[in-house]
Amino acid sequence: MTDKPVLYIIIPCYNEQEVLPITSRMFLEKVEELVMKGEIDAKSRILFVDDGSKDRTWEVIGSLASEEERFMGIRQSRNRGHQNAVLAGLMEAKDLCDITISIDCDGQDDINAMNQMIEGYRNGCEIVYGVRSRRDTDTVFKRFTAECFYKLLNRMGAEVIFNHADYRLLSAKVLKELAKYREVNIFLRGMVPLVGFKSTSVFYERFERIAGKSHYPLRKMLLLAFDGITSLSVKPIHMITGIGGIMAIFSFVGVIWSVAVQLMGKTVAGWASMTCIMCFIGGVQLVCLGVLGEYIGKIYLEVKARPRYIISERTFDRADQESKE
């Protein structure tokens, strides 16, 4: 383990022109504080990842990088989503540093938790998860849906850390192993635990967003949960098998009952009951086909093996940066 590790803070950004000028200074002050305390190397950097923003985010990043050498930026060719943006930053930094800390740029995550994360790394942990200690700043609805989100993922077989998002420390060793995971449909909250290595958690409080609007409404959270489940678990398919087995048993009992009633001469008109049964079975079949179709769609995307991200611009020359390191 390096005495003074080189730290790269990975910050995904999408339409963050309002908050970035404020929080960038907070991140810079934190890096300078850690350098002054001898916790990290002076070569440590702050790497912004513009996820194809439609506002002036990239211009702000370029301006920051020209004013301060600790600021660096890369830009994706188009919007690929938060998970791909984080991954792009991690893969860009894996050969340039000893550790990375990924964090959102909205100022909600307590940056002072970085001190504890680095301490955890010094104590031999290759992964340090940032976990929210409480959700007092959330609305009742937000708190309820978030808790359901994590419980649903775990019930469905996706191994995730409760109340952990994407605020975490990863060592270069972990990053090199993570790079071997080549799937296109990525869900980092579930992939990182799969890598293994010694890990620990750091608990912190989350604040209100400093400026701008949240980019994760309920719809996106539900889509993220579904992506996480179908990317990391086949439990829904097992559930479909179970449902099919139960339906088969009921159908078999129904056949016996129908034959028995027919033999006893007690048949009656049952249009309503028959219609209900047909609609129910048809609905179950459509849901099951939808889940299977989702898995087939993901297989289709994986087989094509398209790039998970494409970096169109950098504020630095990568070759020069690698030679400096």
DAPE-V350616 format. One record per pair of residues at least 4 apart in sequence whose ideal C-beta (glycine too) atoms are under 7 Angstrom apart, sorted by sequence separation. I is the first residue (numbers start at 1). J is the second residue. If there is no record, write none. Layout:
i: {I;I}
j: {J;J}
This chain:
i: {16;19;20;23;24;25;26;27;28;29;30;31;32;33;40;53;56;57;58;59;60;61;62;63;64;76;80;81;82;83;84;85;86;87;88;89;90;93;104;113;114;115;116;117;118;119;121;138;139;140;141;142;143;144;145;147;148;149;150;151;152;154;160;170;172;173;174;175;187;188;190;216;218;219;220;221;222;223;224;225;226;227;228;229;234;235;236;237;238;239;240;241;242;243;244;245;246;247;248;249;250;251;252;253;254;255;256;257;258;259;260;270;271;272;273;274;275;276;277;278;279;280;281;282;283;284;285;286;287;288;289;290;291;292;293;294;295;296;297;298;299;300;314;317;318;319;320;321;34;35;53;80;104;120;138;153;170;186;209;216;261;262;316;34;65;103;154;261;13;35;50;64;65;93;121;153;229;50;65;120;135;138;35;76;90;150;181;50;62;117;135;61;76;90;150;31;48;89;101;117;150;178;74;31;86;101;58;113;178;9;28;74;177;27;109;174;9;99;166;50;166;174;46;52;168;45;46;47;48;49;50;51;52;164;46;50;52;45;47;52;51;52;51;160;131;160;51;132;159;129;131;158;161;7;131;4;6;51;130;159;247;5;6;11;13;129;159;4;5;8;11;13;49;4;6;7;8;9;10;11;12;13;14;20;130;247;6;9;11;13;15;17;130;190;8;10;12;14;15;17;21;31;49;129;189;13;15;17;20;24;28;49;128;161;187;16;127;128;187;243;15;28;47;127;185;190;17;127;13;187;47;126;187;243;47;185;24;126;127;121;126;183;240;121;240;117;236;109;237;102;103;230;14;102;127;230;102;231;101;230;137;12;99;100;127;129;131;133;137;158;99;126;128;131;133;134;137;158;99;126;127;128;129;130;131;132;133;149;153;12;98;99;125;126;145;152;156;12;98;124;125;128;130;132;158;97;100;125;153;158;10;145;149;153;157;12;156;40;94;157;10;39;156;10;86;90;120;156;26;30;94;23;94;120;10;23;23;27;30;8;20;22;26;90;94;117;19;116;19;8;19;91;8;16;113;7;10;6;113;6;7;8;9;10;11;12;13;5;5;7;9;11;110;109;110;2;109;108;87;108;107;87;108;84;86;107;83;106;107;83;106;83;106;185;5;185;184;185;184;183;184;184;186;184;23;22;22;19;19;18;19;18;16;14;87;88;87;88;84;84;96;96;95;80;96;76;77;76;76;77;75;76;74;75;75;74;73;72;72;65;62;61;43}
j: {20;23;24;27;28;29;30;31;32;33;34;35;36;37;44;57;60;61;62;63;64;65;66;67;68;80;84;85;86;87;88;89;90;91;92;93;94;97;108;117;118;119;120;121;122;123;125;142;143;144;145;146;147;148;149;151;152;153;154;155;156;158;164;174;176;177;178;179;191;192;194;220;222;223;224;225;226;227;228;229;230;231;232;233;238;239;240;241;242;243;244;245;246;247;248;249;250;251;252;253;254;255;256;257;258;259;260;261;262;263;264;274;275;276;277;278;279;280;281;282;283;284;285;286;287;288;289;290;291;292;293;294;295;296;297;298;299;300;301;302;303;304;318;321;322;323;324;325;39;40;58;85;109;125;143;158;175;191;214;221;266;267;321;40;71;109;160;267;20;42;57;71;72;100;128;160;236;58;73;128;143;146;44;85;100;160;191;61;73;128;146;73;88;102;162;44;61;102;114;130;163;191;88;46;102;117;75;130;195;27;46;92;195;46;130;195;31;121;188;73;189;197;70;76;192;70;71;72;73;74;75;76;77;189;72;76;78;72;74;79;79;80;80;189;161;190;82;163;190;161;163;190;193;40;164;38;40;85;164;193;281;40;41;46;48;164;194;40;41;44;47;49;85;41;43;44;45;46;47;48;49;50;51;57;167;284;44;47;49;51;53;55;168;228;47;49;51;53;54;56;60;70;88;168;228;53;55;57;60;64;68;89;168;201;227;57;168;169;228;284;57;70;89;169;227;232;60;170;57;231;92;171;232;288;93;231;71;173;174;169;174;231;288;171;291;169;291;167;295;166;167;294;79;167;192;295;168;298;169;298;206;82;169;170;197;199;201;203;207;228;170;197;199;202;204;205;208;229;171;198;199;200;201;202;203;204;205;221;225;85;171;172;198;199;218;225;229;86;172;198;199;202;204;206;232;172;175;200;228;233;86;221;225;229;233;89;233;118;172;235;89;118;235;90;166;170;200;236;107;111;175;105;176;202;93;106;107;111;114;93;105;107;111;175;179;202;105;202;106;96;107;179;97;105;202;97;100;97;204;98;99;100;101;102;103;104;105;98;99;101;103;105;204;204;205;98;206;206;186;207;207;188;209;186;188;209;186;209;210;187;210;188;212;298;121;301;301;302;302;302;305;306;308;308;210;210;211;210;211;211;212;212;212;215;308;309;309;311;308;309;321;322;322;309;325;309;310;310;311;312;311;312;311;312;313;314;315;315;316;315;315;315;325}
